[in-house]
Amino acid sequence: MLLTHPNVKPKPFVKWAGGKRQLINILLSNVPSSFNRYFEPFVGGGALLFELQPSKATISDINEELINAYSVIKDNVEELISSLKKHKNTPEYYYFIRSLNPKVLTPVERASRFIYLNKTCFNGLYRENSKGQFNVPFGRYKNPKICDEENLRAVSRFLNSIEITILNCDYKKTCELAKSGDFIYFDPPYHPISKTASFTKYNRNDFSEKDQIELSEIFRELDKKGCYVMLSNSNTDFIKKLYAGYKIQEISANRFINCKANKRKKLNVEVLITNY
Ligand SMILES: C[S@@+](CC[C@H](N)C(=O)[O-])C[C@H]1O[C@@H](n2cnc3c(N)ncnc32)[C@H](O)[C@@H]1O
């Protein structure tokens, strides 16, 4: 079922809010031992996808720039690498690239702009203003790795070595494709622990409590269909109530509890919910 690669192991090619690398071993140990296709409808940086390396996968995200980048890495990685090598890490150049309208660029230029901004912007955040324009300031990093050739090629090889469907759509559409025996991993924008503690705004559409309720209904439908379903979210009473009756594990993760980087603490801030 799982493919192994003799080459470099692929890893997320963007820094992404909610990235799962810290919890990857816990996630891996909770994956069902066998399943048909792998679905990741909120793929983001795809940490579990790259770690698990399933042989059949459907990934999707509502973020158009991100999904375009996955497709370009799969189909046109060498052109992308050449384009990434041309970027400069200066504020003037950054704000010029940021000001470009991605919709008028070619898919390669668009992916190149997206990865460049991700590597050089402040904190690697993805944030848009009300008009849908990326609005994160320049990050002032000394030597950001704008073009990680080795990893981009590894990601490309991996995406070409499996049967994969890459979609830019709402997670509900992706879930309609799942059938009995498939494994779905949901890593949605988290329910905020407090109004200011969490970052759930990835684009113009907030993920509200109503969205969390709808997602839990879809989780139940997939369960009834005979799918294996796993979901990450924050450890709040609201979330635990929504998934009552399923296996809920509390997971500790390092989290900033203070604006100072050295004030980190292990907190039971997340839950991992499975129907198996
Ligand atoms: C918590 S992040 C996923 C992080 C990812 N697992 C990783 O390792 O980087 C949530 C993702 O959901 C996407 N998203 C938000 N609302 C969505 C929706 N309605 N349908 C599909 N994707 C959505 C965001 O663009 C974001 O990439």
The ligand as an SDF file (V2000), in Angstrom:
LIG
                    3D

 27 29  0  0  0  0  0  0  0  0999 V2000
   -4.9820   23.7280    9.5800 C   0  0  0  0  0  0  0  0  0  0  0  0
   -4.6590   24.0680    7.8910 S   0  0  0  0  0  0  0  0  0  0  0  0
   -4.0760   22.5230    7.3690 C   0  0  0  0  0  0  0  0  0  0  0  0
   -2.6340   22.3070    7.7780 C   0  0  0  0  0  0  0  0  0  0  0  0
   -2.0070   21.0920    7.1060 C   0  0  0  0  0  0  0  0  0  0  0  0
   -2.4960   19.8490    7.6420 N   0  0  0  0  0  0  0  0  0  0  0  0
   -0.4880   21.1170    7.2360 C   0  0  0  0  0  0  0  0  0  0  0  0
    0.1430   20.1630    7.6870 O   0  0  0  0  0  0  0  0  0  0  0  0
    0.0860   22.1510    6.8380 O   0  0  0  0  0  0  0  0  0  0  0  0
   -6.2550   24.2640    7.2010 C   0  0  0  0  0  0  0  0  0  0  0  0
   -6.3530   24.4320    5.6920 C   0  0  0  0  0  0  0  0  0  0  0  0
   -7.7410   24.4470    5.3370 O   0  0  0  0  0  0  0  0  0  0  0  0
   -7.9510   25.3180    4.2200 C   0  0  0  0  0  0  0  0  0  0  0  0
   -9.3870   25.6540    4.2130 N   0  0  0  0  0  0  0  0  0  0  0  0
  -10.0610   26.5640    4.9610 C   0  0  0  0  0  0  0  0  0  0  0  0
  -11.3800   26.5110    4.7230 N   0  0  0  0  0  0  0  0  0  0  0  0
  -11.5660   25.5280    3.7910 C   0  0  0  0  0  0  0  0  0  0  0  0
  -12.7010   24.9540    3.1380 C   0  0  0  0  0  0  0  0  0  0  0  0
  -13.9420   25.4100    3.3980 N   0  0  0  0  0  0  0  0  0  0  0  0
  -12.5170   23.9490    2.2690 N   0  0  0  0  0  0  0  0  0  0  0  0
  -11.2600   23.4930    1.9930 C   0  0  0  0  0  0  0  0  0  0  0  0
  -10.1360   23.9860    2.5780 N   0  0  0  0  0  0  0  0  0  0  0  0
  -10.2850   24.9830    3.4470 C   0  0  0  0  0  0  0  0  0  0  0  0
   -6.9960   26.4670    4.4620 C   0  0  0  0  0  0  0  0  0  0  0  0
   -6.6800   27.1150    3.2370 O   0  0  0  0  0  0  0  0  0  0  0  0
   -5.7860   25.7330    5.1090 C   0  0  0  0  0  0  0  0  0  0  0  0
   -4.8310   25.4040    4.1390 O   0  0  0  0  0  0  0  0  0  0  0  0
  1  2  1  0
  2  3  1  0
  2 10  1  0
  3  4  1  0
  4  5  1  0
  5  6  1  0
  5  7  1  0
  7  8  2  0
  7  9  1  0
 10 11  1  0
 11 12  1  0
 11 26  1  0
 12 13  1  0
 13 14  1  0
 13 24  1  0
 14 15  1  0
 14 23  1  0
 15 16  2  0
 16 17  1  0
 17 18  1  0
 17 23  2  0
 18 19  1  0
 18 20  2  0
 20 21  1  0
 21 22  2  0
 22 23  1  0
 24 25  1  0
 24 26  1  0
 26 27  1  0
M  CHG  2   2   1   9  -1
M  END
$$$$
